[in-house]
């Protein structure tokens, strides 16, 4: 496994691999790797000749500087895990390498980034887009892999690729869950023992809502989800919305013809967790 720290070196290396006709699969990460990330690496390895993973905790996507400070980091463990999974190339730049100057670019996504994460974390998706575009430019992948836990991020990256004509295929990968249903996330590492136990209620409640489906009106389902989770002393819902998969705008009733996704953000103390579920109807 080759580890690069400088953009010019990795770009040159990838360019020479592409000249040999190799297909490049790319996984963006912020490190603190778990089985969710590894599922992306596994698929990238199946579908491409060369798998590239980036590890960079991107400061511009943190609207809360405390959250940035507390974000879990364990580079040695990440590199050992990637080596073990037979990843080919890892890119570990530092902040100066990625932002030699402040990035002043402002991206616009219409209404896609005005709701949910975009509403509660102002500037978050602009920062994500800044780093994702820089890393696309450096690694020029044929395919890039993103987890569906960050459902809104995925929709925004698809729009970015369409708007800017990036020649990369975006591959969405299913949420990977712990045995009790909690969606895997680097942030889970920051939960206390008690918070971790209680956090399983989030996916359990989403699953109940899914099972109830269109037998109950939207408002009733939404209220049930929020009330059930808020009754737990360790958890507090920030938002729960049922949205159109494509537009991400809240849907008012089951009759609207679109795929509907229930998206949630919950605080467990100072740890913020997100999850989502796709409804059948
Ligand atoms: O999903 C993430 O971990 C981050 O938003 C990403 C895509 C690696 C960009 O920093």
Boltz pocket constraint, residues with backbone or C-beta under 6 A from the ligand:
constraints:
  - pocket:
      binder: B
      contacts: [[A, 28], [A, 29], [A, 30], [A, 56], [A, 58], [A, 61], [A, 128], [A, 131], [A, 132], [A, 150], [A, 153]]
      max_distance: 6.0
